[in-house]
């Protein structure tokens, strides 16, 4: 049987795995209540099918790269893109009312503000919100549905731009095909999910780089115009992404002047100045932006110190004394993709430097830029990890991953071309291909199983249920409830943003009920309060500790027994319950019930 026939059969196998995954999604009932992990909501063979489809598609493209005239890589590429699309649409396909409990809910509030007032106001992320309103008006879909599907649509733009970026950067067909399987993996993880301006702006970076490189090769008016438009969009979507892109442009300009590079390209004039001007003109009018920069400045120079993320991790470890296997599991699914990509990126850097030293390799300014991006933004992410700079470390890591994923394919290509294999064909069979297969399989598996937040990384699924929306609406109908409110498993000010807009003056005075509802020291919860309080408990709150930390019962803040005793507590009245959201009123007895109850 010919090699081409083998590749066709492999592609059919991958297609069958994808069809199986789609069939499973169609057969499994939609979520009716909160589920702490989307991975646990579907059978394991569904996820194996998704990983298998991504892996088989990538493997076919790699094998096709070794065959000069084979075109099987094209349907394999479509297979990988469709597999990603199914993966990213899972919250929508599962029937989630909303994916993203924090920022995405507030961004819906910004959309409401824009529609009601017709003004941008203090909103520093207007393009994303204007886009959502435009799509909603054009399609007739409600805002929640629009924001649920916008991120996967931007992901398609990201993958399309990565494909054309590789075509522009690499002249060789084989060199391009070695890179495609890796850039088509979901290594940006949660950036493909939820409605967040930063995530949407990240998806535009490959497109802006493609237009930049394309304008270097053929500076046509159409290309230049498209590049300027994308540059405007990139700047206005998110201020931090704009700064990061400026940094990438600086790295590109610098790589053009490195003697060992295959440049320079003289047409990249004024990129830095144009980018800085756009950023300055737009964002210096916002006091919030300036205050954020002030916070970063004071942190860096020791005037003001907060708690960095790594310190919070250390404190958690010290307090809970988790098993080593649990620590490794959390690290693997929280930062495993980053560690693997950066390791491969630095491996390419060292290998390329050795080959340049020997005069056997001449990298291009494009590769110089990608290498610099990995070095600068991976170490920059570590700085964000050990310092309290407001911005979480995953944001600079996202930029570094875009550079690193391009270098992974280049690393394999250099290994294929430059290594002097003993008995060339046999050496590649027993050395090169097993390495390529392992790298592809590990990246496909690890990125797929860390796309969604889950107990694998000791995180909760940010699903918002319809019953939570109904319950929060009920509570907001009782105005006095916003003044004395304890809750576990829900953040009310985000629901308030969604329903009333971000610019409204109402604020929830939210607190957290005492550990174990103080049943370890008192018979009734009411004796812990001086005034009557509303208490909200969601299904998310009830299952958090048993699902996330099953082996650490002695560290649980609330146990199932505590929730059972809450139902029997004579000072606690159940006011509302829809199965996923329960609203209580706690009658205070610390002052012998002198405080009147809210109506």
C-alpha positions in Angstrom: 0.0 0.0 0.0 1.4 3.4 -1.0 2.3 6.1 1.6 -0.4 8.4 0.2 -3.0 5.7 0.9 -1.8 5.3 4.5 -2.2 9.0 5.0 -5.7 8.9 3.6 -6.6 6.1 6.0 -5.2 8.0 8.9 -7.2 11.0 7.9 -10.4 8.9 7.8 -9.5 7.6 11.2 -9.2 11.1 12.6 -12.5 12.1 10.9 -14.2 9.1 12.5 -12.9 10.1 15.9 -14.3 13.6 15.4 -17.7 12.2 14.3 -17.8 10.1 17.4 -17.1 13.1 19.6 -19.9 15.1 17.9 -22.3 12.1 18.3 -21.5 11.9 22.0 -22.2 15.6 22.5 -25.5 15.2 20.7 -26.5 12.2 22.8 -25.6 13.5 26.2 -28.3 15.7 27.8 -27.5 19.3 28.3 -26.6 20.5 31.7 -29.5 21.4 33.9 -27.6 22.4 37.0 -24.1 23.6 37.9 -21.3 21.1 37.0 -17.9 21.6 38.6 -16.0 20.1 35.6 -17.0 20.0 32.0 -14.5 17.1 31.6 -16.5 15.0 34.1 -19.8 15.8 32.4 -19.0 13.8 29.3 -17.6 10.2 29.0 -13.9 9.8 28.9 -14.0 8.4 25.3 -15.3 11.8 24.1 -12.2 13.5 25.3 -10.0 10.7 23.9 -11.7 11.2 20.6 -11.0 15.0 20.6 -7.3 14.4 21.5 -7.2 11.6 19.0 -8.6 13.8 16.2 -6.1 16.6 16.9 -3.2 14.1 17.2 -4.1 12.2 14.0 -4.6 15.4 12.0 -1.3 16.7 13.2 0.5 13.5 12.5 -0.9 13.3 8.9 0.4 16.9 8.3 3.9 15.9 9.6 4.0 12.8 7.5 2.8 14.7 4.5 5.6 17.2 5.0 8.1 14.3 4.3 6.4 13.6 0.9 7.2 16.3 -1.6 3.9 16.4 -3.5 1.4 15.0 -1.0 -1.8 17.0 -0.4 -3.3 15.0 2.4 -2.3 17.7 4.8 -5.2 19.9 3.6 -8.1 17.7 4.9 -6.0 17.0 8.0 -5.7 20.7 8.6 -9.5 21.0 8.3 -9.8 18.1 10.7 -7.7 19.9 13.4 -9.6 23.2 13.0 -13.0 21.5 13.3 -11.8 19.5 16.3 -10.8 22.7 18.0 -14.1 24.3 17.2 -16.0 21.4 18.8 -13.8 21.7 21.9 -14.3 25.5 22.2 -18.1 25.3 21.7 -18.6 22.8 24.5 -20.1 25.4 27.0 -22.6 26.4 24.3 -23.3 22.8 23.3 -23.7 21.8 26.9 -26.4 24.4 27.2 -24.6 26.7 29.6 -26.4 30.0 30.2 -23.0 31.7 30.4 -19.4 30.7 30.5 -17.4 33.0 32.8 -18.7 34.1 36.2 -16.4 37.1 36.8 -15.2 39.5 34.1 -17.5 38.2 31.3 -20.6 39.0 33.4 -19.3 42.6 34.0 -18.6 43.0 30.3 -22.3 42.2 29.7 -22.9 45.1 32.0 -20.7 47.3 29.8 -22.8 46.2 26.8 -25.9 47.2 28.7 -24.5 50.6 29.5 -23.6 51.2 25.9 -27.0 50.2 24.7 -28.9 52.3 27.3 -26.8 55.4 27.2 -25.4 55.3 23.7 -22.0 56.4 25.1 -18.7 54.6 25.9 -18.2 56.5 29.1 -15.5 55.1 31.4 -15.3 51.8 29.4 -11.7 51.2 28.3 -12.6 48.2 26.2 -15.2 49.6 23.8 -14.5 47.6 20.6 -15.5 44.2 22.1 -18.7 45.5 23.5 -19.7 47.5 20.3 -18.9 44.3 18.3 -21.2 42.2 20.5 -24.1 44.7 20.2 -23.6 44.9 16.4 -23.6 41.1 16.0 -26.7 40.8 18.3 -28.6 43.4 16.3 -27.6 41.8 13.0 -28.5 38.2 14.0 -31.3 38.8 16.5 -29.4 36.7 19.1 -29.4 37.7 22.7 -26.2 39.1 24.2 -25.4 36.0 26.2 -25.5 33.8 23.2 -23.5 36.2 21.1 -20.7 36.4 23.7 -20.7 32.6 24.1 -19.9 32.1 20.4 -17.7 35.2 19.7 -14.6 33.7 21.3 -14.7 30.5 19.1 -15.2 32.8 16.0 -12.1 34.8 17.1 -10.3 31.4 17.5 -11.0 30.6 13.9 -9.5 33.9 12.9 -6.5 33.1 15.1 -5.9 29.7 13.4 -6.4 31.1 9.9 -3.9 33.9 10.7 -1.4 31.4 12.1 -1.6 29.3 8.9 -1.0 32.3 6.7 1.7 33.6 9.0 3.6 30.3 8.5 3.2 30.6 4.8 4.6 34.1 4.8 7.5 33.3 7.2 8.7 30.1 5.7 9.5 29.8 2.0 9.8 26.0 2.1 6.6 23.8 1.9 8.2 21.3 4.3 9.2 24.0 6.7 5.7 25.4 6.8 4.1 21.9 7.2 6.3 21.0 10.1 4.9 24.0 12.0 1.2 23.7 11.2 0.3 20.8 13.5 1.6 22.6 16.5 0.1 26.1 15.9 -3.2 24.4 15.4 -3.3 23.0 19.0 -5.3 24.8 21.7 -2.2 25.9 23.6 -3.7 29.4 24.4 -6.3 27.4 26.5 -8.9 29.6 28.2 -8.1 32.5 25.8 -10.4 30.6 23.4 -13.2 30.7 25.9 -15.3 33.4 27.6 -15.9 37.0 26.6 -12.8 38.9 27.7 -11.3 41.8 25.7 -7.8 40.6 26.5 -8.5 37.1 25.1 -10.1 38.5 22.0 -7.2 40.9 21.4 -4.7 38.0 21.8 -6.4 36.3 18.9 -5.6 39.3 16.7 -1.8 39.2 17.2 -1.0 36.5 14.5 -3.1 38.5 12.0 -1.3 41.7 12.7 2.1 39.9 12.4 1.0 38.3 9.2 0.1 41.7 7.7 3.3 43.2 9.0 5.4 40.5 7.3 3.3 40.6 4.2 3.8 44.3 3.9 7.5 43.7 4.2 7.4 41.4 1.2 5.0 43.4 -0.9 4.1 46.9 0.4 0.9 47.3 -1.6 -1.7 49.9 -0.5 -4.2 47.2 0.3 -1.8 45.4 2.6 -0.7 48.5 4.4 -4.2 49.7 4.9 -5.3 46.4 6.3 -2.3 46.4 8.7 -3.1 49.9 10.0 -6.8 48.9 10.6 -5.7 45.8 12.5 -3.2 47.9 14.4 -6.0 50.3 15.5 -8.2 47.3 16.5 -5.3 45.7 18.4 -4.6 48.9 20.3 -8.2 49.6 21.2 -9.2 46.1 22.3 -7.0 46.0 25.4 -4.2 48.3 26.6 -2.0 45.6 27.9 -2.1 43.7 24.6 -1.2 47.0 22.9 1.9 47.3 25.1 2.9 43.7 24.5 2.5 44.1 20.7 4.7 47.2 20.8 7.3 45.1 22.6 7.1 42.4 19.8 7.5 45.1 17.2 10.7 46.3 19.0 12.0 42.8 19.0 11.4 42.5 15.3 13.1 45.8 14.5 16.0 44.6 16.6 16.3 41.3 14.9 16.5 43.0 11.6 19.9 44.5 12.7 21.5 41.3 14.0 24.4 40.5 11.7 23.7 36.7 11.7 20.1 37.2 10.6 19.0 36.9 7.0 17.7 40.5 6.9 17.2 43.4 7.1 13.8 44.4 5.7 13.9 48.2 5.3 10.1 48.6 4.8 9.2 48.3 8.6 9.6 52.0 9.3 7.7 54.0 11.9 6.0 50.9 13.4 7.2 51.6 16.8 6.3 55.3 16.7 2.8 54.6 15.2 2.0 52.0 17.8 3.1 54.2 20.7 1.2 57.2 19.4 -2.0 55.2 19.0 -1.6 53.8 22.5 -0.9 57.2 24.1 -3.6 59.1 22.3 -6.3 56.6 23.3 -5.5 55.5 26.8 -3.9 58.5 28.5 -7.4 60.0 28.9 -8.4 57.2 31.3 -7.5 57.8 34.9 -7.9 54.1 35.6 -5.1 53.2 33.2 -2.8 55.8 34.8 -3.6 54.5 38.3 -2.7 50.9 37.2 0.7 52.1 35.9 1.2 53.9 39.2 0.5 50.7 41.0 3.0 48.7 38.9 5.6 51.5 39.4 5.3 51.5 43.1 5.5 47.7 43.3 8.6 47.5 41.1 10.5 50.2 43.0 9.5 49.1 46.5 7.2 51.9 47.5 4.2 49.6 47.9 4.1 45.8 48.1 1.2 43.4 47.7 1.1 39.7 47.8 2.5 38.1 44.5 0.8 35.0 43.2 3.7 32.7 44.1 3.4 33.9 47.7 -0.3 32.9 47.7 0.7 29.5 46.4 3.3 29.0 49.1 0.9 30.0 51.8 -1.7 27.5 50.5 0.9 24.8 50.5 2.1 25.6 54.0 -1.5 25.7 55.4 -2.9 22.6 53.7 0.3 20.5 53.4 -0.9 18.8 50.2 0.6 15.5 48.9 3.4 15.9 46.4 1.3 14.1 43.8 -1.4 16.8 44.2 1.1 19.6 43.9 2.5 18.1 40.7 -1.0 17.5 39.3 -2.0 21.2 39.8 1.3 22.4 38.3 0.9 20.1 35.3 -2.6 21.2 34.4 -2.1 24.9 35.4 1.3 25.6 33.8 2.3 22.3 32.1 1.6 23.7 28.6 3.8 26.7 29.3 6.7 24.7 30.7 6.7 22.3 27.8 6.4 25.0 25.1 9.1 27.2 26.7 11.4 24.2 27.2 11.0 23.4 23.5 11.4 27.0 22.5 14.7 27.4 24.5 15.9 24.1 23.0 15.4 25.5 19.6 17.3 28.7 20.7 20.3 26.7 21.9 20.3 24.4 18.9 20.0 27.3 16.4 22.8 29.2 18.2 25.1 26.2 17.9 24.3 25.8 14.2 24.8 29.5 13.6 28.2 29.2 15.4 29.2 26.4 13.1 28.0 28.3 10.0 25.3 25.7 9.2 22.2 27.8 9.8 21.1 31.3 9.0 17.9 32.3 10.8 15.6 35.0 9.5 14.5 38.1 11.4 11.1 36.5 11.8 12.6 33.7 13.8 14.7 36.2 15.7 11.5 37.9 16.7 9.8 34.7 17.8 12.9 33.7 19.8 13.1 37.0 21.4 9.4 36.9 22.2 9.8 33.6 24.0 12.7 34.8 26.0 11.3 38.2 27.0 7.7 37.2 27.7 8.4 33.9 29.5 10.8 35.6 31.9 8.4 38.6 32.0 5.7 36.2 33.1 7.9 34.9 35.9 8.3 38.5 37.0 4.5 38.8 37.1 4.4 35.5 39.0 6.7 36.6 41.8 5.6 40.3 42.0 2.2 41.8 42.6 1.8 43.7 39.3 -2.0 43.4 39.1 -1.7 41.5 35.8 -1.6 37.7 36.2 1.4 35.9 34.8 -0.7 34.0 32.2 -1.0 37.2 30.2 2.7 37.6 29.2 2.9 33.8 29.0 0.2 34.0 26.2 2.5 36.1 24.1 5.5 33.9 24.8 3.4 30.8 23.8 2.6 32.4 20.4 6.3 32.6 19.7 7.2 29.3 21.2 4.6 27.3 19.3 6.1 28.5 16.0 9.6 27.5 17.2 8.4 23.9 18.0 7.8 23.1 14.4 11.0 24.9 13.4 12.9 22.8 16.0 11.6 19.6 14.3 12.4 21.0 10.8 16.0 21.8 11.9 16.3 18.3 13.4 15.1 16.8 10.1 17.4 18.8 7.9 20.5 19.6 9.9 21.2 16.4 12.0 23.6 14.0 10.4 21.5 10.9 10.9 23.5 7.6 10.8 22.1 5.5 7.9 19.8 8.5 7.2 16.4 6.8 6.7 16.8 4.3 9.6 17.9 7.1 11.9 14.9 9.1 11.2 12.6 6.1 11.7 13.9 5.2 15.1 15.0 8.7 16.3 13.2 11.6 14.7 9.7 10.3 14.2 9.2 8.8 17.7 10.3 12.2 19.2 7.9 14.1 16.9 5.0 11.8 17.7 5.6 12.0 21.5 5.9 15.8 21.4 2.7 16.1 19.3 0.7 13.7 21.5 1.8 15.3 24.7 1.0 18.8 23.6 -2.4 17.7 22.1 -3.3 15.9 25.3 -2.1 18.5 27.8 -3.5 21.5 26.0 -6.9 19.8 25.6 -7.2 18.8 29.2 -6.2 22.3 30.5 -8.4 24.4 28.2 -11.2 24.3 30.8 -10.9 25.1 34.5 -11.5 21.9 36.5 -10.5 20.0 39.6 -7.5 18.8 37.6 -6.0 22.2 38.4 -7.9 22.6 41.6 -10.2 25.2 39.9 -14.0 25.4 39.5 -15.9 25.5 36.3 -17.0 29.1 35.7 -20.4 28.1 34.5 -23.4 30.4 35.1 -26.7 28.5 35.3 -30.1 29.8 34.4 -31.2 29.1 38.0 -28.5 31.3 39.4 -29.7 34.1 37.2 -33.2 33.6 38.3 -32.2 33.5 42.0 -30.1 36.6 41.8 -33.0 38.4 40.1 -35.2 37.4 42.9 -32.7 38.7 45.5 -32.3 42.0 43.6 -36.1 42.4 43.8 -35.6 42.8 47.6 -33.5 46.0 47.9 -32.7 45.7 51.5 -31.0 42.3 50.9 -28.0 44.1 49.3 -27.0 45.6 52.7 -26.6 42.5 54.8 -25.7 39.7 52.6 -23.5 36.6 53.0 -23.0 34.2 50.2 -21.0 31.1 49.2 -20.7 30.0 45.6 -21.8 33.2 43.9 -20.6 36.8 43.5 -23.6 39.1 43.4 -21.9 42.3 42.1 -21.2 40.5 38.9 -24.9 39.6 38.5 -25.7 43.2 39.3 -23.4 44.4 36.6 -25.1 42.1 34.1 -28.6 43.2 35.0 -28.1 46.8 35.7 -24.9 47.9 34.0 -21.5 48.7 35.5 -22.0 52.4 35.8 -25.0 52.2 38.2 -24.4 53.3 41.8 -25.9 50.3 43.6 -23.4 48.1 45.4 -23.7 44.8 47.2 -22.3 44.6 50.7 -21.2 41.0 50.2 -19.6 38.9 52.9 -18.8 35.2 53.5 -20.5 33.2 56.2 -18.3 32.0 59.1 -16.5 28.7 58.7 -18.8 25.7 59.3 -21.4 28.4 60.0 -19.9 28.5 63.5 -21.6 25.2 64.3 -18.3 24.0 65.8 -18.8 26.5 68.7 -22.5 27.5 68.6 -25.8 25.7 68.2 -27.4 28.2 65.9 -26.0 30.4 63.1 -28.2 33.3 64.3 -26.2 33.7 67.4 -23.2 34.8 65.3 -25.0 37.9 64.0 -26.0 41.2 65.6 -28.4 42.0 62.8 -30.5 39.8 60.4 -28.7 38.7 57.3 -29.6 37.2 54.0 -27.6 34.1 53.2 -27.2 32.6 49.7 -25.8 29.1 49.1 -25.6 27.7 45.6 -25.0 24.2 44.3 -21.5 25.4 43.3 -20.8 26.2 46.9 -22.1 23.0 48.3 -20.0 20.7 46.1 -16.8 22.8 45.9 -14.8 21.2 48.7 -15.8 17.5 48.1 -15.1 17.8 44.4 -12.0 20.0 44.5 -10.3 18.6 47.6 -11.7 15.2 48.4 -8.6 14.1 50.3 -8.4 17.1 52.6 -11.7 17.0 54.5 -10.0 18.4 57.7 -9.3 21.6 55.7 -12.8 22.1 54.3 -14.4 25.4 55.2 -17.9 23.8 54.9 -18.9 20.1 55.0 -22.1 18.4 53.8 -23.0 18.0 57.5 -22.8 21.8 57.9 -25.2 22.3 55.1 -27.6 19.7 56.6 -27.5 21.4 60.0 -28.2 24.7 58.3 -31.5 23.2 57.1 -32.4 22.3 60.7 -31.3 25.6 62.2 -34.2 27.3 64.0 -32.7 30.7 63.3 -32.5 30.2 59.5 -35.5 30.5 57.2 -35.5 29.3 53.6 -37.0 32.0 51.4 -36.3 30.8 47.9 -35.0 27.6 46.4 -34.9 26.5 42.7 -32.6 23.5 43.1 -29.4 25.3 42.2 -29.7 28.5 44.2 -31.1 28.7 47.8 -31.8 31.9 49.6 -32.0 32.0 53.4 -32.8 34.7 56.0 -30.7 34.4 59.2 -32.5 35.8 62.2 -29.9 37.4 64.5 -30.0 36.4 68.1 -26.8 37.9 69.4 -28.8 40.8 70.7 -31.7 38.6 71.8 -33.5 39.3 68.6 -33.8 43.0 69.2 -33.0 43.9 65.6 -36.1 43.8 63.3 -36.1 41.5 60.4 -36.1 42.8 56.8 -39.4 42.7 55.1 
